[in-house]
């Protein structure tokens, strides 16, 4: 639906809203690229979830994504993986 909505907005069929500033008290996104390390991954996930935040874990091998999910679930059983 996003490409269709964007197309409708760009063609003038739908209004387009622009958010120029982030919401109040919004923390900026921090992105880290490192060599894989179980301890670093566990600590990063726990740090973010314990402060009430969300974690997006990027895994680019679709054929083995379930294995990656299971590994994360074992690594951080306190986290809800979905």
N, C-alpha and C positions, 0 to 999 in steps of 0.2 A: 503493500500500500504506500510506502514512502515514495518510491519513484513516481507513482501515479499522482500522488498529492503534490509533489514538487513540480511535476509537469503542469498540473492544473494551475498552480500558483504562478509559474513562469509565463503561462499563456494568458493569464488574467481571468481565468474561469473561477478562481478561488483566491481569497485574500491571503496575503503573506504577512506574518508577524516576524519582526526582527527583535531579538533579545540582545541589547547592546551591552548590558552589564550582568554579571552573575547575581543570583539571589544573595541577600544579606547573610553574612557569616558562612558563606560557601567556601570550603577549602579547595585549593587548586589540586588538580590531578597530578600525581607524581608517578612517573613511569621509570622503571628500572630494567636494564638489560644486563644480565650477568650470566656467567656459566652456571649450569644447573647445580644446585647444592640443596639436599633435603633439609638441612638445618635452616638455611637462609629462607627457603620457601615456607617452612613451618612458622618461623618467627614473623615473617612478613604477613602471613595470613592471620595469625593470632593477633598481632599488633593492630591490624585494621579492623578485624571483627570485634575485638574487645572494646574498641572506641565507638562501636556502633556503625562502622562503615561497611562497604561492600568490596569484594575482591573479584576482579576479572582475570582469570587465568587463561592465557592464550596458548593453545596447543594445536599445531597445524597438521597433524596426521589423523585425518578423519577415520581411517581404517582401525586405528588403535585408540580412539578417544575414550572408549569405555575402560580400557586398562589404565589410562591416565586418570580418569575419574576415580577408579578404585584405589589407585596409588595415593591420590590426594586424600581420600576418605580414611585410609590407614594412617597417613602421615599426620593428619589433623582431624581426629575423631570428634573434636569439639565443634567443628565447623559444619554447617549445613551445606552440602554439596548438591547442586542441582542443575 
